Amino acid sequence: MSEPIPAVVLGGTGYVAGELLRLLAGHPRLQVRAVMSDSQPGEALAGAFPHLASVYGDACFQSQEAVRALLTREPRCAVFSAAPHGVSAQLIDTLLGAAAQAGTAPRVVDISADFRFRSAEDYERVYRHPHGAPGRLAEFTCAVPEHLTDLTTAHVAHPGCFATAVLLASVPLLGRGLLEPQLFVAGVTGSTGSGRKPTSGTHHPLRHSDLYAYSALAHRHAPEIAACARAASGVAAEFAFVPHSGPFARGIHVTVQARLRRPLETAELLGVLRESYAGSRFVRVLDSPPRIKDVTASNYAHLGAVSDGRTVAVMCAIDNLTKGAAGGAVQWMNRMFGLPESEGLAAPAPGWT
């Protein structure tokens, strides 16, 4: 077997970082060499992720200085940034600058929102603060792997969990000119999507056995979805997005509705989706509505669809931490290093979670 590829995880104490470490523990080629945490350098990984103690043993979080030293030593390295938006860009910029001076060439997948827009102005309009590295934006492409055959940039920005589900459900139909460009999206996400720090929206006694909408028609991911959909399909579509908090930890279920440009029956609609994803290992088109439990903790996406001849509803279920974040990032990194896209990701969902 060829030499392992060193892997680095930035922003190492959050849920997405923990999921990255779980996936990388079983990856045959990507080998974790450093997990960076500015808040907990020197602390044991197992303290933040007890479920990974059997794999990572006495390994500890490392400082930014240690990670920079590693990146300047290694000719190539896979860097995953799970740092928060507003922090990730500047951190990546600093590390890539040091690597360039040393003559090394790490590849980066950023899972934050910092490189999802093509311009600093678009980012600042949504996130209400200056972009941390506007000069790096042209070095990143934002897309789900299934919608982009040829990557022309050195680095990738992951579209995010809600965006992944919505894009998988809508881009094939938009790209074929089948839909009117006004789409209505209702999505439900698990509590891990809100991050590790408890809030009123994620605290278990408040969220358990409940379901409620938040940021209706004003969520910050809607512009990101529209931008990615336009890049992937060539259609400037509007997405009226209403997210909901669900009473479960992992998973996302979205329903995308739109008016048809021409009559289309359910069988033909499913056929279009199946043809679009015929070569995609991780996307399955079902005859029945998808269920979150069938994809939880896996990198698979399940799609279902129905048409009444005038309107379509396309449903997508994914795991927000895996396909919607860490798994999608590993899928991209596999491609960036010329590995099979499914390397380390082919395990099915455990079921009954």
N, C-alpha and C positions, 0 to 999 in steps of 0.2 A: 504494500500500500504506500502511496505517496506520503510525503511529510505532512503532518498536521498543519492546519492554518491557524495561527494564533488569533484568538477572539477576545475582544474587550467589551465590557458592558459599562456604560456610563449612567449615572443616576441610579445606583444599584440597589436602593432599599425599597422601591415601590413594587406594586403588584406586577406590572409589566416586566420589570427587571427579574423578578422571581420566576415568571413564566419563561423568560428567555433562558435563565439558568437551568430550568427543568428541561427544556428542549435541547439545549446545547450539551447537557450531560449525556444524552444518548446519540449525539451526532457523530458519525464516523470520521469526519474530517475537520470540523471546527472545534478547536480545543480552547477552553476558557483559560486565559492567562492573567487577566486582571478584571476586577470588579470595582469601579470607582464610586466612592461616597465621600463627599466633602464633609458631611455631618458625622460620619461614623468611621473614619479611617482607623485601622488597627482592630476594629471590633469584628467578631466572628460572623461569617455569613449565616451560620446556623442560628445565630441569635435573632436575625430578621426572618429567616426562612427555616424553621425547624424541620419541615417536611423534606428539606434537601440535605440534612446533616449526614445521611448515610453516603452521599455522593461527594460532598465538598469537605467533609471532615473538619480539619482545623483551619481551613482557608479563611482569610480575613479581607475586609474591604481595604482598598488602597487609596492613596491620595492622588490628586491631580498630577503632582510632580512625578510620582512613580509611573503613572500611565504615560505621561509625556516621554519619560526615559525609555519605556518599552517601545513606543511607537517610533522613536528615533533610532532604535537598534534593529528592529525587524524590517526586512525589505518589504514585506506585505503583511497586512493585518486586517481582520474584519472587525469594524467598530460599530456597535449598536448603541444608539443614544436613547435611553429612556428617561432622560432628564426632563424637567418641566418645560413647557413653552415659556419663552422669555429668558430662559437660562441656557437651553440647549445650543442655540446658534452661536453665542459667544464662546462657549466651551469648545464646540466643534471647530470654530475658527482658530482658536488658540492652538489646539492640538494639530490641526492640519498645517498651520503655519510652521510649527516646530518640525513636523515631519518633512515638509518641503525643504526646509533649510538643511536637514540631514540627508536628503536625497532618498527618502523612503516614500512609499505610495500606499497608505491605508485606504480602504474603501469604507464608506459610511452609509448606514441606513439610519435615518433619523425618524423616531417614532413620535416625536413631539409635533406640534403644529408649525414650527418655526420656518420650515422650507416648503410648505404646501402651496404658497402663492408664488407667482412669478415676479411680483414687484413688491418692494418694501412698502409702497403706498397702500396696496391692497391689504397687506398684513396689518399695517398700523390702523387702517380703517376699522378692522374687525377687532383687533386685540388691544387697541387704545394705548399702545406704547411703541417706542421706536424699535425697529428691527435690530437684532444684535449683530448681524453680519451681512448687510445688504450686498456686499461685494461677492458673496458666495452663492447667491440665489441661482445664478446661471449654471452652477455646478451640480444642481439637484433636479431630478425629475420626480413629479408626484403622480403616481398611478398604482392601480392594483396590478399584479403580475399578469393576470389573465387578459388584460386589455392593451398590453404593450409588448410587441414582439422584439423590437430592437431598441436597446437602451443606448442612448448617445451621450449620456453624462457620466461622470465618475462616481456620482453618489445618488442616493434615492431618498425621497421623503415618503414615508408611509402615509396613506390617506386617512387612517384612523378607523375606528370600529364601526360607528354608524355609517360613515362614508363607504366603507368596503361593502357593507350589506346593500345599501341603496344603489351603488354603482353596479354591482353584480346583477341586480334586478332590473335596472333601467337602460344601461348603455347599449346592449344589443338591439333593443327595440328602437331607441332613439337613432342609433346609427343607420338603421334600415329605413328610417323615415316613416315608421308605423304609428308614431304617437304625436299628438298635439304637444307643443313644448311647454305645457303647464302641468306639472306633476304634483300629486298630493301624497305626502308620506306620513304614516303613523308608525312610530318605532318604540319598542320597549327594551330597556337595557337592565342588566343586573347591577348590583351595588358595587361590584369591583370596578366598574367603568368610571366611578367618581373618585377613585384613588384611595390611598391607604388611610389618610387622616379622616376620622369620623366627622360627619356633618349632619345637619338636620335631615338631609336627604338620604343619608346612608346608614344612620344609626339604627340598629336592628329593631328596637321596640317601636320605632316610628314607621319603618318600612315594611316590617313583617305583615303578611296578610293584607297588604294594601296595594293600590295601583293609582297613580296620579300623573298628570301631565306637568311639564315644567318648560319654561322658555318657549312657549308655543308661538310659532311663526317668528321667533326672534333668536333662535339658537345660533351660536357662532359657527357651528359646522355646516350650516346651510350654504353659505358662500363657497366653502371649500368643496362641497359636493358639486355645486354648479360649475365651478372652475374645472374640476377633474372630469366631469361628464362632458363638458365642451371639448376638452383636450382629447378625450378618448373617442367621442362620437362625431365631432364636428358640428354639433347642434348646440345653440345657446338656449338652454332650457331653464325654466324657473321651477324651483322646488319649494313648495309650501310644506314645511317640516314641523311636525308636532311630536317631540320626544316624550316618553313616559318612563317613570321609575317603576321597575318590577320588583316583586317580593322574593327574588332569588339572587344568588351571588354572581353567577356566570351566565353569559349568553345574551344574544340580541335577536329580536324578531322584528322585521319591518314589513309593512304592507305598502306597496307603491301603486297608486291608482292614477289612470290617465285616460283621456278620450282617444279613440282610434281615428286615424286619418282615413281609413277604409275598413269595411266590415272584415272581421277576423274571428274565426271560431276558436274554441279552446284548444282543439287538437292541433290546429295550425300554429297557434301561439306557442304551445309546448315544443312543437317541431322547430320553430325559429330559435328558441332558447337552447335546445339540444344541439342543433347545428352550430350555434355560436360557441358552445363550450365543449364541442366534441373532442378537442385535444387537451382539455384542461383536467388534470389529475384530481383536483380538489373541489370541483364543482359538479354536483349531481342535480339533475332536473327530474323531479318526481311527478307522478300522476296525482298525488294527494298532497294536502298542505304540509309544509315542513314543520318539524318540532325541534325545539331547542335541545331537548335531552339527547337527540340523535346526533348532535354535533358537539356537545359540550366537551371541552378539554381536547378538541381535535382541530386540525387545520382545514376541515372540510366545510363547504357551504352547501346547503340544500335549498333548492328553489322549487316553488310551485306556482301555478298561474291558472287564471280562469278568465274567460271573456263572455260577455253577453251579446257580442257582436258590435257593440258601440263603445263599451268601456272595458278596460282590462284592470285586473288586480294581480300584481306579482308579489309573492311572498318570499322572503329570504330569511333563513336562520343560520347564524354563525356563533362561534364562541368569541366574545369580545376580546379576551386576553390572548387567544391563539390566532385564529385567522384574522381577527380584527386588529392585531397588534404584533405580538412576538412571533407568531407563526408566519404571518405575512412577511415580516422582516427577515426571518431566516430563509423563506422562500426566495426573496429578492437576493439575499447574499449568496445563496447557492448559485443563482444565475450569474452573478457578478464575478464569481470565481470559476465559472465553467463547470460547475458540478451539476448532477441531475437535480432538477428543481424540487423533487420530492425527498431529497436526501435528509434523513433525520426527522421527517414529518409524516410519514405514511401510516403511523399507528391510528387505528380507528378510535372513535369515541368510546369511553368506558361504559356508557349506558347506566341507567338507574342512579344517576348522581343526585 
